Amino acid sequence: MEIIVFEKETYWQMQEQLMRLFRDTLKNSKMDSDEWLSPNEAMQLLGIKKGRMQQLRDKGAIKFSQHGRKIKYSKASITKYLKENIPSL
């Protein structure tokens, strides 16, 4: 194991830079609440039930993000799916 030692001031400067980087990354994140939908919102938009939602996820027909048990669906991928599968849109 290798141990790295920092001076106190250098450590705090590094921590400040990291926090600034995290804040900037979050600001520029594409996980905007308008771009990602809850399961209920996604099912309502698609007009389907929970079982069909699982099938679409399994086939990769729509994009989703899962953190723990929480799932969000990409609004753009749902819109694309609808345009490709419902000719009148």
C-alpha positions as a printed NumPy array, in Angstrom:
array([[  0.   ,   0.   ,   0.   ],
       [  1.216,   3.478,  -0.854],
       [  0.464,   6.413,   1.425],
       [  0.283,   9.942,   0.067],
       [  0.597,  12.885,   2.452],
       [ -0.78 ,  16.362,   1.722],
       [ -0.241,  19.634,   3.491],
       [ -3.46 ,  20.799,   5.127],
       [ -3.906,  23.81 ,   2.819],
       [ -3.268,  21.7  ,  -0.296],
       [ -5.851,  19.145,   0.851],
       [ -8.551,  21.807,   1.29 ],
       [ -7.74 ,  23.363,  -2.09 ],
       [ -8.045,  19.966,  -3.754],
       [-11.352,  19.303,  -1.988],
       [-12.685,  22.695,  -3.082],
       [-11.73 ,  21.972,  -6.706],
       [-13.418,  18.577,  -6.564],
       [-16.611,  20.055,  -5.175],
       [-16.598,  22.712,  -7.909],
       [-16.157,  19.956, -10.504],
       [-19.08 ,  17.977,  -9.013],
       [-21.334,  21.057,  -9.034],
       [-20.445,  21.858, -12.642],
       [-21.073,  18.261, -13.665],
       [-24.48 ,  18.265, -12.01 ],
       [-25.406,  21.566, -13.667],
       [-24.509,  20.179, -17.081],
       [-26.079,  16.794, -16.417],
       [-28.6  ,  15.472, -18.889],
       [-30.65 ,  14.009, -16.03 ],
       [-32.916,  17.047, -16.177],
       [-36.316,  16.319, -14.661],
       [-38.026,  17.245, -17.968],
       [-36.039,  14.635, -19.862],
       [-36.698,  11.703, -17.526],
       [-40.097,  10.355, -16.538],
       [-41.346,   8.323, -13.61 ],
       [-42.739,   4.855, -14.414],
       [-46.324,   6.124, -14.044],
       [-45.699,   9.087, -16.368],
       [-44.051,   6.802, -18.934],
       [-46.89 ,   4.256, -18.808],
       [-49.453,   7.032, -19.204],
       [-47.595,   8.52 , -22.171],
       [-47.316,   5.118, -23.851],
       [-50.819,   4.035, -22.865],
       [-49.585,   0.677, -21.517],
       [-49.442,  -1.269, -18.258],
       [-46.538,  -2.313, -16.041],
       [-45.929,  -5.716, -17.675],
       [-45.591,  -4.197, -21.148],
       [-43.203,  -1.572, -19.731],
       [-40.945,  -4.384, -18.548],
       [-41.046,  -5.974, -22.003],
       [-40.001,  -2.713, -23.661],
       [-37.103,  -2.354, -21.201],
       [-36.011,  -5.962, -21.744],
       [-36.032,  -5.531, -25.542],
       [-34.14 ,  -2.245, -25.312],
       [-36.955,  -0.455, -27.107],
       [-36.857,   2.448, -24.648],
       [-34.004,   3.821, -22.587],
       [-34.15 ,   3.823, -18.823],
       [-31.925,   4.565, -15.881],
       [-32.047,   2.653, -12.643],
       [-30.509,   3.7  ,  -9.34 ],
       [-31.301,   1.162,  -6.661],
       [-35.   ,   0.473,  -6.995],
       [-35.806,   3.832,  -8.592],
       [-36.336,   3.747, -12.373],
       [-36.636,   6.718, -14.728],
       [-37.47 ,   6.571, -18.429],
       [-36.026,   8.709, -21.199],
       [-38.755,  10.928, -22.611],
       [-36.835,  11.236, -25.901],
       [-36.627,   7.45 , -26.352],
       [-40.344,   7.069, -25.609],
       [-41.162,   9.762, -28.168],
       [-38.911,   8.021, -30.707],
       [-40.547,   4.655, -29.963],
       [-44.013,   6.127, -30.463],
       [-43.059,   7.769, -33.773],
       [-41.55 ,   4.527, -35.07 ],
       [-44.439,   2.317, -33.98 ],
       [-47.489,   4.526, -34.437],
       [-47.585,   5.817, -38.023],
       [-50.051,   8.646, -37.351],
       [-47.596,  10.495, -35.064]])
